Amino acid sequence: MRVYFMGVCGTAMGNAALLARAAGHAVSGSDTDIYPPMSTVLAEAGVTIEPGYDAARLARLKPDLVVVGNAQSRGNPEIEWLLETRALPFTSLPAMLHDLVLRHRTNLVIAGTHGKTTTTSLAAFLLRENGRDPGFLIGGVPQDPPVGTHLGAPGDPFVIEGDEYDSAFFDKRSKFIHYAPRIAVLNNLEFDHADIFRDLADVQRTFSHFVRLVPRGGRVVLNGDDANLAALGPMPWTQVVRVGLGAENDVRITGFAETAAGAEFALTWRGAPWGRVRWSVPGLYNARNAAMAATGAGLALDPGNPTILPLDALARFRGVRRRQEAIATHRTLTIIEDFGHHPTALAETLRSFRARFPGATLTAVFEPRSNTARVKTLQDEFRDALGEADEIYLGPVNRPEKLAENARFDPAAVVAHLAGRGRKARAFPDNGALLARLTADTLPAGPQSRVVVFFSNGSFDGIIPRYAAAAKA
């Protein structure tokens, strides 16, 4: 089959195109932003990339199926031609994944507000390290496994990141509704994606729809310490396995400790020892990610006993790019890049660094960029999370012209509150001014240890590598 991807160079679309190519389909696509590394990887896999969107070109190519990414909307000339002529079948990315890849696989779907990418990577890594050949589709850039997408062996599980964001402009269901879960892992649940969900109850509603897709012989792996997940209620149509710190959980995380040397913890399965883990990945939140991943992956192999999966390989797991990733260390200065864009993630990361870097000055640099961070909905929570740092530098709200002033995240108000709590806090009208001030304040590195953490789910206008280069110089 000839499959055409609109927006083919996006991370999710590009990886899905690679899966379709690996499955034997002829793949091409279009995009306006064509640049490495995705464009290079696609070209090496034999995917033809067409620049821009052109209805006449699409009519001439006549693919058997058009996959429309959720970044595409009405007004795109290819979309308008598809709707006007009905000449070609089209679908969303999640629906295509179901039909071409997932329909006949044992799918391990990793869902939750936080930690999806890391937990998906962990599950795929553990399966591979223990002799299996799982398929996987990871929404970020993992270091382990070394690639973000792999078709795998048909008889082995397929691990996929289950996003609750919508599927396409014509399909407002969450992506994970399409993923046919055999094992559903629910890491956590909080309000997020303020552009498509009204409130926490609205997010809980879509998670309720998701778990109803798990068959009787499947499993729901649930964070047993999360009250928002507990509010989903009983799930009598399948079996629930709970993971957490409390004694009521099936899989318990015990003995967690973190120092400058790393972190360690143990897992038990229904009271019996499973294994002890010593690794370099920070935070209790990542220990929980590992426990959720190991439980889900183990149950995908043996529905009655996840401990069939040994934990030894976790000591070799290197993590995911832009997830608490130390990108440079110069004398007493450590520079870390993190994808964090929700207040809970920011707070947990900063608290973890207190233990990992004892005595260091914590400097948080935050870009209000995501659709939740740009609005006032969680402003107080962001304010309190950033207060875990000693110094706070706030960039400008991304695309402020798209928001009414009274609905927009207010950096000045956040700075005023943090200053009242004794924190050194500043807001900047542009990221260039932020970089100049941060450089002047922190470089060259002095005798006091300092950790500078950049939080953004975007590029931060390129200031992160520029700051790292300045530190090195």
Secondary structure, DSSP 8 states (H G I E B T S, - for coil): -EEEEETTTSHHHHHHHHHHHHTT-EEEEEES---TTHHHHHHHTT-EEEES--HHHHHHH--SEEEE-TT--TT-HHHHHHHHH--S-EEEHHHHHIIIIITTS-EEEEESSS-HHHHHHHHHHHHHHTT---EEE-SS-BSSSSSSEE---TTS-EEEE---SEEETTEEEEGGGGS-EEEEEE-------TTT--SHHHHHHHHHHHHTTS-TTSEEEEETT-HHHHTT---TTSEEEEEESSTT-SEEEEEEEEETTEEEEEEEETTEEEEEEEES--SHHHHHHHHHHHHHHHHHH-TT-GGGS-SGGGGG---BTTSSEEEEEETTEEEEEE---SHHHHHHHHHHHHHHSTT-EEEEEE---STTTTBSTTHHHHHHHHTTSSEEEE---SSGGGS-GGGB--HHHHHHHHHHTT-EEEE-SSHHHHHHHHHHHH-S--SS-EEEEEE-SS-GGGHHHHHHHHHH-
